[in-house]
Amino acid sequence: MLKNNIPNKIKRPTNINLPKLIGSIKSIIDTSYIEYLEWYHEYLRDDGLLIYCAEDLEERNETFEIATYCPGYILIGDNSGGRGFLMSTQGTGEIFSSDFGDLSPDYFLIVSSDFTSWMNSNFKN
């Protein structure tokens, strides 16, 4: 079960409804990411890597105009230094990184094949 695999045991039930952004694509993104959002608040690593909490997803995706610049992806975190982490919503669930200055999927770098693997690596990028 995912709840036991979060690095540093950052369990914090949020008891929230998933944002509209996730509700509309819930059936096509990595189910472990949905479970993460339902059970945990944001994850902030000492080096600045931040995985957003469910409450911040819509605002972050709207601010960076993800639907406009890279449809088929959602922004799920950043490195506090100008790079974002995006998840494919096209059925693969892969995690990518991209500079916020150029959100063209042509220039995305693969970070992990899925959210669970990335989380189990302590979100190594």
C-alpha positions as CSV (number, residue, x, y, z in Angstrom):
1,M,0.0,0.0,0.0
2,L,1.3,3.4,-0.9
3,K,0.7,5.0,2.5
4,N,3.7,3.0,3.9
5,N,6.1,4.0,1.1
6,I,6.3,7.7,1.4
7,P,9.8,8.9,2.1
8,N,10.4,10.2,5.6
9,K,6.9,9.0,6.6
10,I,5.3,12.3,5.8
11,K,1.8,11.0,6.4
12,R,-0.8,13.7,6.7
13,P,-4.3,12.8,5.7
14,T,-5.8,15.8,3.9
15,N,-9.4,14.7,3.8
16,I,-10.0,16.8,0.7
17,N,-11.9,16.5,-2.5
18,L,-9.6,16.2,-5.5
19,P,-9.4,19.3,-7.5
20,K,-11.4,19.6,-10.8
21,L,-8.2,19.3,-12.7
22,I,-7.6,15.8,-11.3
23,G,-11.3,14.8,-11.3
24,S,-11.5,15.3,-15.0
25,I,-8.4,13.1,-15.8
26,K,-8.5,10.7,-12.8
27,S,-9.1,7.6,-15.0
28,I,-6.1,8.2,-17.2
29,I,-3.3,9.1,-14.7
30,D,-1.2,7.0,-12.4
31,T,-3.4,5.7,-9.6
32,S,-0.6,5.8,-7.1
33,Y,-0.4,9.6,-7.7
34,I,-4.2,9.9,-6.9
35,E,-3.6,7.9,-3.7
36,Y,-0.7,10.2,-2.8
37,L,-3.0,13.2,-3.2
38,E,-5.7,11.7,-1.1
39,W,-3.4,10.8,1.8
40,Y,-0.5,13.3,1.9
41,H,0.1,17.0,2.0
42,E,3.0,18.5,0.0
43,Y,6.4,17.0,0.1
44,L,9.3,19.4,0.5
45,R,12.9,18.0,0.4
46,D,15.9,19.9,1.9
47,D,17.2,20.8,-1.6
48,G,14.0,22.5,-2.5
49,L,12.2,19.8,-4.5
50,L,8.5,20.2,-3.9
51,I,5.7,17.8,-4.8
52,Y,2.5,19.9,-4.7
53,C,-0.4,19.1,-2.4
54,A,-3.9,18.6,-4.0
55,E,-5.0,22.0,-2.8
56,D,-2.2,23.7,-4.9
57,L,-2.5,21.8,-8.2
58,E,-5.0,23.9,-10.0
59,E,-3.4,27.2,-9.1
60,R,0.1,26.0,-10.2
61,N,-1.2,24.5,-13.4
62,E,-3.1,27.7,-14.2
63,T,-0.2,30.0,-13.3
64,F,2.2,28.2,-15.6
65,E,-0.5,27.7,-18.3
66,I,0.2,24.0,-18.6
67,A,-3.0,23.3,-20.6
68,T,-1.9,25.9,-23.2
69,Y,1.8,25.1,-23.5
70,C,1.8,21.3,-22.9
71,P,-1.6,19.7,-23.1
72,G,-1.6,16.1,-22.1
73,Y,0.5,16.8,-19.0
74,I,-0.1,18.1,-15.4
75,L,2.4,20.0,-13.3
76,I,2.9,18.1,-10.1
77,G,6.0,19.8,-8.5
78,D,9.1,21.9,-9.0
79,N,12.7,22.2,-7.8
80,S,12.3,25.7,-6.4
81,G,14.8,26.8,-9.0
82,G,13.0,27.1,-12.3
83,R,12.3,23.4,-13.3
84,G,8.9,21.8,-13.1
85,F,7.9,18.1,-12.8
86,L,5.1,17.0,-15.1
87,M,3.1,13.8,-15.4
88,S,1.8,12.5,-18.6
89,T,-2.0,12.2,-18.7
90,Q,-1.8,10.3,-22.0
91,G,-2.0,6.9,-20.3
92,T,1.8,6.4,-19.7
93,G,2.1,8.1,-16.3
94,E,5.7,9.0,-17.0
95,I,7.3,11.8,-15.0
96,F,9.2,14.5,-16.9
97,S,11.2,17.6,-16.0
98,S,11.2,20.9,-17.9
99,D,12.5,24.4,-17.6
100,F,9.6,26.7,-16.9
101,G,10.9,29.0,-19.6
102,D,10.2,26.4,-22.3
103,L,7.4,24.0,-21.6
104,S,7.5,22.3,-25.0
105,P,7.2,18.6,-24.6
106,D,9.8,18.2,-27.3
107,Y,12.4,19.3,-24.7
108,F,11.1,17.4,-21.7
109,L,13.6,15.2,-19.9
110,I,12.3,11.8,-18.6
111,V,12.7,11.5,-14.8
112,S,10.8,8.3,-14.1
113,S,8.6,5.7,-15.8
114,D,5.9,6.2,-13.1
115,F,5.0,8.1,-9.9
116,T,5.5,5.1,-7.6
117,S,9.1,4.4,-8.8
118,W,9.9,8.1,-8.5
119,M,8.5,8.4,-5.0
120,N,10.4,5.2,-3.9
121,S,13.6,6.8,-5.1
122,N,12.9,9.8,-2.8
123,F,12.0,11.8,-5.9
124,K,15.5,11.7,-7.4
125,N,15.7,13.8,-10.5
